[in-house]
């Protein structure tokens, strides 16, 4: 053992006073100086301390230098090389990995007889190595600080050795004063110094002790040096659970102890700092008691109950430290070191009340951030819309997800079960605006999309009809129309939207529907292209539709005040920008999304329109709906129903239709249709979003649907149609239909059992399954339920609506079990619900001969395409904003060749 420097301890302690811990005379060698953390921190320490680092080591990198504001620091392969080059030092800083820290300490001690202090930044050093480090230091008479600390700093001498105490600008944080800090946490060492400075207290010495299992320079050594430091009048201790160091400390000066970590008493393993275990006699509660006994206080200090003595106070919140210190020092007739520089009151740099009227206690005023953050905040506040970070989106999405447990998907956080209760136009808002929107939003969607459904005399209609007559499936028919709606079709509308966003953001518009907003104050520079001298019939029709629905906006009123007659593209841009404004200002959507809305509304209208035969498009009507009614009265839900089934719906029909739309919006990013849409965006390159063709991406969705994915809904309808063919069912909505559903189900089960027996007898394993029955997830219980089917059943029961087809399916699964065909009661899955809802709408027209089997199959396919068009639009928009170029491709290493 090295001879004792002090008789106060039974072991070696060389530091007699806090003033000796970090001085201007100290010279430093840094091990692993070019490491990630050291290369950032060391230049700041070197400059702040007046150039106290003589050299550093980095094996294999000898001859390099670390540039700093105070000159370059030479780098050697090892410590001996630095000494042989003529450098001398008495302090070593260890930035080595945990497994190398012991050897680094040994090297410092072995080759440098002048060494007096070592500061270990490394965390999670093995206990075995920590013991050896302790032994080497004791044997050589060297004070060791750490491990897992940020080093030390002296505010009086402007010296920092080790880590990042004081942050990137230590001179601003470490103001000279009378308070010493000893903290288990490196980060809070700086925070506490800042809090003290704001309350008028400066610091003398700041020590980040670290919180590895071994704390080499601990509370007893600190208390001894504090007593001998004439500069320090008091101290602040920040300690965490674990270790008995604080119990052994004898303080002769006032102390405020901040003890944290009560929550760790419930843990069984270390969290955070390696030594921060709890639950024993050295947990947070125990340490609170130690300090209370030392200070002669009965309870914790809080601003509401300021309990303290002249010896000190105990707090559990670092924000209470300045008040506690001031109270303790007042009891010692001592005033702060200087005038307070601020307060610890909440001073938010950002704030949003989301339009709510908050009480004064909660409505905290936003203040300007301190420099340089105020400039950054100003730039962020000036940013229009969200800017999500780009990332690889193969098999990933920021728009949709499926709950693997319930199999219920969600789009922008809204469950498909909730979407099933909303209208088609509300789900358009959800897909692109990330929220359902309100009544005004739905009316705007009705006008914007409704204006694009009538394709009379357009190449889109000619292409769709040609594809239909060539025998193509509905998805290919719609794709033929979609590819024609290229970027030039609505480029003028998108440019108008871009201009409006700039002008109205500069005018500080917050609510697009604000009737008191002064539109004449909006800058009209560059808006000439939005107007013409002649009247634009389509623009007037759009404006008339808005007026008929009683909806307007600041953007529409601004056009009305223009120098000429608004063009149709300008009116469309005004409508879509109105829709986007709220989500855009709240940064729910990106500016790119807002500017793309005119294209989306035209695409949605085109695809809905193209699903109807060409003969149903007239010069002034669509599917029997006049042009004025189309824009001024009908909802998009009604228009899409008419396009699909060519008849006016009842209220029950509309409810069933929107239920189907909501259920089918998305099945998550793994669905084949979504993969096609995302792949199309990825191939165009979303990192250059202006090159992405939205119509081609929708075509990608359409080409990735088919008779199995999309058209398979017909299988359930065909099954039900066959089961009820000779039943005499007249109205499936009438609960008193007179059909014995149990007998019908038993007959279907008998036929299916006979079919299975024939297949097995023939040696065939190709046995078709009953459509709409069973599910790969909802199984293995005595009675199984698909939660989506249960939701729809309860929804309709609450409305007092009956569906014979749905009731038949429930009887069918019971009959399968009763007949021994199934080992338990299968669930009725959501496909059965979709088939039952659609056939209920079409049953009577089908019986009257108004619908053929082919029409039924087309309707079943198309009813899938309408909602999935919206869900895939959400995926396209998400990939456009977040994705990377060609990010959906599969790595060659994951591909297989099959012989």
N, C-alpha and C positions, 0 to 999 in steps of 0.2 A: 504494500500500500504506500502511495506517495505521502510524504509528510503533510500533516494538516496545515492548511492555511488559516483555519479558524478553529478555536476551541469550542465554538457553539455547536458543532456537529460531530458525530462519531465517524463521519466519512469526509472525504475531501470535497470542499467547496472553496473555489478560488475567488469568486466574486464577493467582494465585501460591501459594495454599494451599487445601486442601480446605475449610478453614473459611470460605472466601469464596464457595463454590458456592451455598449456600442459607442465607440469614441472615434474622433477624427484621426487618431494615431493608428487605429486598427488597419491592417492590410489583409486582403482576402484572396483566397484561392477557391475557385468554384469547380467542383467535379461535375462532368457532363454539362459543360457550359453551353454547348450547342444543341442541347435537348429542346423539345418543344416548349416547355414551360420556362426553362431558364433563359432561352434566347429572347423571350418576350420581357421577362421581369428584370434580368440582370442589367440591361442598358439603362433602365430607369433608376435602379439602385445606384449604379456607378455614377450617373450624372448628379443625382440628389446628394450623394455622399462626398462629392468633390474628387471623384476618381480614386476610390479606395480598393478597387479590384486590380490586383497586379497581373494575374493570368488565370486561365482556366484549362481544364483538361478534357480531351475527347479522343479516346483511343482510335488510332488510324486516321486522325484528322489534324495531326500536328502540322504547324506551318500556316494554318488558317487563322483568321481573326474574327472577332465579334465586334461589329461596328456599334458605337454608342455616340451620343451627343458630346461626350467628353473625350473622344478619341477611341481608337481601336484597342481591344483587349486581345493580347496574343493567346494562342491556343497551342498546347503541347500534348503529346501522346500520354504523358503521365506526370506525376508531381515531381519526380526526380529530375526530369528534363527541364522543368521550369526553374527549379533551384539551381541546376547547373548553368542555366542561362543568366544567373545573377539576381533572380527575383527573391524577395524575402516576404514572408507573411506570418501572421500569428492567429489567423482565423480561417477555418475551412467551412465551406458550404457544400452539402451533399445533395445532389439532385439525381442520384443513381436509382435504378430500379430496386425493389425490396431485396431481391436475392443478391444484389451486389453492394448494398449499403455497408455491411460489415467489413467487407474487403476494402472499400473506399476509406472508411474510418481508419482501418489498420494501416493503409498506405500513408495517410496523412500523419499519423502518429510516428510511424517507423522512420520516415525519411526526414522529418522536420522537427528538430529539437526546440525550435522557437514557438511551436504551436501552443496556444493557450485556450482557444475556444473553438468548438465545432457546432454548426447549426445544421440539423438534419431535416430536410424538407420531405423526404421520402415517407410515404405512409404504408401501413400494414407490414411492417418489418416483423419477421418471425420472432417469437418470444426468445427462442434459443439465441438468435443473432443479437437481439436487444440486450440480453444478459452479457454476452461477450463484449459488446460495445461499451456497456456500463463498466465492466471490469477493466477494459483497456484504458478508458478515461480516468478511472480511479488510480490505476497503477502509474499512469504518466502524469497525473496532476493536471488534467484538462477538464474544463467545464463544458458539458454537452447540453445543447438545447434541442428539444424535439423528442421523438420524431413526430412526423405528421403535423408539423407546424409551418408557419409562414415566416419564421425568423424573428428578428427584433428590430426596434427602431428607437432612436433617441431624438426627441423633438428639439431639445436645447442645442444639440450639436449638429442637427441636420444630417443624421447618419441612419442608413438602413442596411441591415445585413441579412441576407437570406431571401425570403419570399416577397410577396406583393403587399406588405403592410402599407396602408395609405393609398393603395390603388395606383392608377397611372400618373397621378399628380400628388405625390405624398406631401409636398410643401403646402398644398391647400387643405389637407386633412390634419396633418401633424403640427398644430400650432402650439408654441411654447407655453407651458403652464405648470400647474402644481399637482396634477393627478397622474398616478401611474396605473397602467392597465395590465392585467394578467388574465389571459383568456385561453380556454381549451379550444376555442374556435378561431381559426385564422381570419375568416371572413368577417366575423362579428368583432374582431379586434379593431378593424377599420371602422365598422359601423358605429361602435361605441365611441370611438374618438370623434367621429363626425357629430354624433348626438351631443357629446359633451361640449364641443366647440360651439354648436348652435345655442347652448344654454349658458355660454360664458366661461366654460372651463377648458383650459388647455391641458396638454399632456407633458409628462417628463419622459418616461420610458414606457414603451409598449412592448409586451412580450406575448408572442403566440406560442404557448407551451406545447400545443399539439395534444392529441388524445389517443395515441397508441397505448398499448397495454402498459409499457414503461414510459413514464414521463420523467425524463432525466433531470430537468430543472423544474422543480415542482413548487407548490405553494409554500412549503416551509422555507426553502431557499429564497423565494421571492420576499416573504415577510421579513427575513433577516436583512436582505439588502435594502428593502424599503425603509427599515428603521434607521439605517445608516446613510440614507440619501437626504441631504439637506434641502434639495430642490422639491421633493415630493411631500406634500402635506396630507395626502390621503390616497386611497387606491380603489379601483374597481376590479372585482373578480368575476369572471364569467366561467361557471363550471357546470359540468354535465355529470350524469350518474357514473359510478365506477371509480374505485380507488379511495384510499383513506388519507390522501395527501392533505386535504383541507383540514381534516380533524387534527393533524399534527402541527398545523401552522399556528404561530404565536404572533399576533398583530399588536403593535404598539401605537399605530396610527389609525385614524378612522378608515373604515372600509364599507363599501356598498357591495354586497354579494348578490349576483344574479344567478339563481339556480334554476336550471331548466330540465325538462325530460321526465316529468311525472308520468307521461303516457308510456314511457319505456318500461314501467313496472309490469306491464302486461305482456312483455316480450320474453322470448326464451332464447334469443340470439341477438348478437350485436347488430345495431342499425346505425349507419353513418360512421362515426369514428370507431375505430377498432376496440377501444377500451370502454365505450359507452354502453356497458351492460347495466342492467338494473334488476330490481326485485329482491335484493338482499339488504344487508345492513349498511350498504353504501349507495342506496338509490337516492333519487332526488329528495324525497321526503326526509330521509335521514340527514342529508346534507343541509337541508333547510333548518332542521333542529340544531345541528352543530353550530351553525352561524347565529341562530337566535340565542343560544346559550352564551356564545362568545360576546354578543353585543348587548345582552340583557334586554331583549325585546320579546314580546309575547306572541306577535303575529307578523304576517307579511306587511310590507309597505305597499300601499296602493294610493293613487291620487285622491280617492274618496276617503280612505282611512290611512292617513300618513303616520304610521307607527315607526319610530326610530329612536335612537339614543345618540349620545355624543360619540359612542364607540362605533356605531354603524347601523345599517338597515339591510333587510333581506327582501329582494324582489324576484319575481318570476317572469317578468316581461322586460326586455331590454329598453322598451320605450319609457319605462318608469325610472330608469337609472338616473337621468339628469335631475328629476325632481327629488328623488331620494337623496342624491348626493348634496344638492343644495340645502335640503332640510338638515342633513347630518352636519354639514359644515356650518350652518347657521347655529347649531347647538354648540359648535366649537368657536363661535364668534369670528368666523372666517367668511369673507365675501368672495364671489367669483373672481377669476383672474382678469376678465375683461367684460365689456358689455356683450350681452347675448347677440348672436348673429342671426337668429331666426327662432322658429318654434317647431315643435314636433306635431302640431296639429295637421290633420289630413289636408294635403294640398294636391288634389288630383290634377294631372295634366290633361286627362281625357275624361269625358263624361257624356252619358246619354241617358235621358230619362224615358226614352222610347215613347214620348208623347204623354206620359203619365203626370198627373198633378201630385207631386210629392210633398210631404210636410217639410218644414224648414230643417228638421233634424236630419232628414235624409237627402235633401236637396243641397248637397255640398257644392259650393261654387268652384268652377274650374279656374285654375290660375295658370299664368304663363310659366312654362318650364324654365329652369335655369339654363344658361348657355353651356355647351353648344346644343343642348337638346331642344331648346325652343325653336331653333331653325329646322331641326329634323321633324319636330311635331307639326310645324307650319306646313312643311312639304307633305306630310302624311295627311293632314286635314285638307290640303288642296287637292289630294288625289281623288279622282272621281271613280267610284266603284271599287270592287274588290280586285286584288291581283294575287290569285293563289299561286303557290310555288309549283314549278313544273317537276314532274317525276314520271317514272315509267308506269304506265297504266295497263300493262298486260294483265288480264284477269283481275283488274282492280278498278274501282270507281269512286268518285267523290259524290256521285248522284244517287246511286241505288245500292241496296244490299238486301240479302235474304237472311232471315233468322233461321239458322240451321235446325233449331229445336221446334219451332212452330211452323216453319215453311212459309211464313208470312213475309212478303217482301215490303220494302219501304222505298219511297222516292223523296229525296231531300227531307228525310226525317218523318215523312207522313206515311203511315201504314196504308197498305192497299185496302184494308178493311174500312179505314176512314175515307179513302178516296172513293170507295164504292157508294158512299152516301152523298157524293158531290156531283155536280153537273159536269158535262164534257168540257164546257168553257172554263169551269173552275180548275179542272185538271190540266188544261192548256196552261193556265197561270202557274200551277204547281211545277210543271215540267220545265218551264223556262224562267220563271220569276222566283222559284224556290219557295213559294207560298201560294195558298189558294186564292188570295185576293178577296175583294169585297164585291158588292153588287155593281158598283160602277165599273170595276175591272171586267166583270163578266159581260156587261153590255158593250164595252169597248171591243172585247174579243169577238162578240157576236157580229159587230159591224166589220171589223178588220178581216176576219176569216170569211165571213159571209159574202164579202165583196168579191172573193176569189173562187167561189164554188161553181158559178155558171161559166162554163168553158165554151159556150156556143161560138163557133167560127174560129176556134183557136187550134194551133197545131198540137197542143197537148191532148185535146179531145180526139183529134183525128188519129194520133198515135195510139191512144188508149183503146179506141174502138177497133183499130186495125189489129192490135194485139189480142183483143177479146175475140174477134171473129176468126183469128188464126188458132183459136183453141187454147190460149194460154190461161193459166191459173190467175186468180185475182191479184196475187202479189206481182206477177210479171206485167199485168195490165197497168197497175199503178206505177210500176217502175218505168214503163214506157213514157208515161206522162211526166214523171218526176225529173227525168234526165234533161228535159227540154227547159225546165225552169232554172236556167243558169244564172250566174252572178250579174249579167248585164240586164236581166229582166227588171230588177228593182235596185239597180245601182244608184239611181237618182234619189230614191227613197232613203237608202242607207246614208248617202251623203247629206241629205236633209236632216236626218236624225243626228248625225255627227255635229252638224252646225247648231242644232237646237240644244244639244247637251252642253256645248261650249257656252252658248249665249246665256242660257238660263242658269247654269252653274255659276257663271260670273255675276248674275243678277241676284244670287242667293235665294233662289226659289227652294222652298222646303216641301211644300204640299202642292202637287200638280193640280189639285181640285180647289185650290184657294181662290175664291171668287173676289177677294179683296186685293189680290196681287196686281200691281200696276204693270201690265204687259207693255205699255208704251215706253217704259223705262228700259226695256230690253234692247240691247244693241242690235240693229238690223243690218250691219255691215256684212256684205257677202251673201245676203239672202235673196238677191235678184232672181236666181234660178228657181226659186220656189213659187214664183208668180208668173202669170202671163196676161197679155192684154185681152185675149179671148176667154170666154167661159169654158171651163172644163166639165163636161157633163158627168164624168165619173166622180170628180171632186165634189160637185154639187150633190150627187146622190149620196156620197159618204156623209157629207155635212147634214143633209136632210135626215139620214138615218140616225145620226147622233141626236139631232134636235127632236126627232120623234120619240126617242128613248129617254129624253130629258137629261142627257149627260153631256158635259162639256169639260174643258180644262183650260189652264193657262196657255197651253200650246195652241189649242184650237182658237182661242180668243185672239192670240197674237197673230195668227194667220189672217183672221178677219180684219185686223187693223193694217194689213199690208198694203203695199203700193199698187196691187193689181188683184186679179182673180187667182186664188190658190190653185196649184196643180194637184192632180190626184196623188202623185208621189209625196207631195208635201203634207197633204191631209193624212195619208197613211202613216207618214213619219210622226206627225203630231199625235196620232192615236197610240202608236207603239211606244213613243217616248213617254207619254202620259202613263201608260201601263208600267213602264220600267222605272219611273222616277223614284218612287218610294224605295223599292229594293236597291236601286242604284245608290241613292243617297245614304242608305243604311249599310252599304257595302255588303249586301247579300248577293248581288250579282256583279259581274264585271262590266266595264264599259263595252267591251267587245260583244258581250251578250246583248246588251241594250241596242247596239248599232245593228245587230243581226236580226232583230225582231221583224222588220218588214219582210225579209226573205222567208222567215219561218211562217208568218201568217199566210203568205202567198203559197208556200208549199203545202201547208195543211189544207187550205181551201182547194188547191188543185187536186190533191189526193182524194179528198172527200168527193169532189165533183167528178173525178175520173172513175169513181166506183159505180156511177150511174150510167146507164146506156146513153149513147149519143142522142137518141130520140127524145130523151127527157130533158135535154138542154134546149131552151128556146131563146129567141132574141130578147124577150122581156120576162122570162120565167125559168125556174129550175124545179123540176119534179112537181110542177103544178103550183109552185109558190111564186107569186109575182115579185118583181124586182123591189118594189117599195116595201112589201112585207118582209122580204128577205133581209133587208138592211134595217128596217124600222120596227119590226115586230117579233119575228121568230128568233128563238134561241138556237145556238149552234147544235145543241142536243136534238132539237126538233128537225133541223135541216139534215143532220147526219142520219137520223132515223128515216127520213123521207128518201134520202139517197140510197140507203140500204134496202128498204122494204117497199118503197114507192107507195106509201099510204100515210095518212095522217094519224098520229099516235093518240091513244087515250092516255090519261094520267098514269094508269097502271103500266102501260107500255113504256112510257118515258122513264118511270122509276126503274123498271127492269133493265132498260137499255143503259141507263147511267150506272146501274149496279154492275152490269157486265163490263162496262168501260173501266170502272175503277179497279175491279178485280184483276184485269188483264194488262194494266199499265206496264208492269215490269216483273221480271223474275230474277233480277240481279244481273251483274255484269257477265256472269257465266252463261247466260242464255245465248243460243246460237244467233238469234236476231240481233242481240246487243253486240256480239262479237263481230258480226258483219259491219255494223255501223261504226264501231270503234276502229276496226281495221281500215276502213275507208278514210277516216280522219288521219290515222297514223301514216298511211301511205302518202297522203298529200303533204304532211308535215305540219303539225300544229304549232311548231316553234316559228313558223311564218304563217300566222293565221289568215292573212289576206289571201293566201293561195288555196285554202281549204274550201272545197266545193260542197256546200251543205246539201244540195240536191243529189250529188253523187253519193254522199254519206247516207242519205235516206234510201237511195237505191241499193246501197250495201245492206241496209236492214231488210229491204224487201227481197233481195235475192237470197238472203239467209233465212227466209221463211219458206214453208212448203207444205205439202200434204201431211207430213208427219209433225212438223213444228208450225202450228198455226191452223192448218186445215183439219187437224185430227179432231177438232170439236164436232165435226160432222159424224164421227163414229158413234158418239153418244146419242146424237139426235136420230141417226138411222136406227140405232138399237131401240130407242123409245118408240119411234114411229112404227117399227115392226111389232113391238110388244102390244101396242094399243090399236093396231090396224083394224081388228074386228071387235074391239071392245064396246063400240057404241058410244064412246066418250064424246060429248058435245062441247062442253065448256070446261076446260081444265081449271079454271078459276073458281068453279062452283064446288063447294065442299060436299054438296048433296048430288053428286054426279051419277050416283047409282051403280058405279063400277066396283066390283069386288077386287080391290087392289091386292089383297093377300092371295086370292086365288090366281090372279094374273101373275103375281110374283112366283108362286109355286109352279105354274106352268112353264115360266121362263127357266126356272131352276131345273125342272125335269128335262127340258130340251137341251140345256147346257150340259147336264150330267150325261145324257145319252150321247151328245157330241164328243165329250171327253172320253167316254168308253170306246166309241168307234175309233177315235184317233189312237188310243193306247192299243186297241186290238190290232190295228193296222201297223203297229210298231213305230208310229210317228210321235216325235217329241214336240212337234210344232203345234201347240195347242193355244189357240187365241184366248185372250183374257176378256172378261166382261168389261166393257168400257165404263169408267166412272166408279169402279168398285176397287177397294183396297188401296194401299199407299205404302211405299217402301219405308216411310218414317213412322206413320201412325199405324202400328201393328203390335201384335204380341200381347195385347191385353184381352181379357174376356170379351169386353165390348169396346170397340175402337171408334174414335171420332176424329175427323179432320176439323181443326178449330175454325177454319175458314167456312166450312159447310155449316157448322154450328152457328157461326155469326150470322150468315145469311138467313138461316132458318129462323133465328130469333128476331132478326130485322123484319122479316115479312110477317112473322106472327104478331109483332108489335103493331104492324100496320093493319092487321086483320085480313091479310091476303092469303089465299090458299093456292097451292100448286099441286095438281094431281100427279104430275110427273116426279116432282121431288118426293112426295109421299110414297110413290111407287118404289123409288130407289131405296127408301128406308125399309120398306117391307121386303125388298129383294135381298138385302144383306142379312136380314133375320131368317128369311126362307133358306138361304144358302147354308146357314148354320144348322137350322132345324133338320135339313135334309142330309146333313153330314158331308156336304160338299166342301165346307170350310171348317177348320178346327176351332175357330172363334168367330165372333160377329165382326165382319169386315167394316171398315169405315166407308161412308159415302164421301168420295173425294170431291174436290172443287170442280173437276171437269164435269162431273155429273150435275152439279148445280148450274154450271154454264149451259149445258145441254137442256136442262129442264126449263131454265128461264127463257132461252131462245125459242124452244118449241112451244112453250106456252103462248108466246106472242104470235107465232106463225100457225098454230094448230087449225084455227078456223079458216084462214085463207087457204091453207093446204087442203083441207077437206072440201072446200068449195071449188078447188081446181085452179085457183088464182096463182098458186105456186107449184112448180114442178120439183121433182127430186133434185135436178141440177141446180135450180134456183136456191133450194134449201142448202145445198153444199156450198154454193157461192156465198150465201148469207153467213153461214157458219164460219167460213174462212175470213170474210171481210170484217165480221164483228171482232175478230182477233186483230186485224190490221189497224183499225182505227185507234184503239188505245195504245197498242204497241208502237204506233207511229209517234205518239207523245212520249212514251217512255224512252224510245231510242233517240228522239230529239234531245232529251235530257242527257243521255249518254254522249251524244255527239257534241253538245255544247260543253259538257264537262271535260271531254277529251280535248276539245279545241282550246280550252282555257288552262288545263293542267298537264296535258300529255306531252310526250317527246316524240320527235320524228322516228318513225318506224319502230315504235316501242312494243308493238303487238307481235312481232315476229318471234319465232321459236328458235332458240339456239341450236346449232347443228348437233351439239352433244346430246340434246334431248330428243332428237329425231331417230326413228328406227326404220331400217330397211326390212321389208317382209318378203321372203322368198315363197 
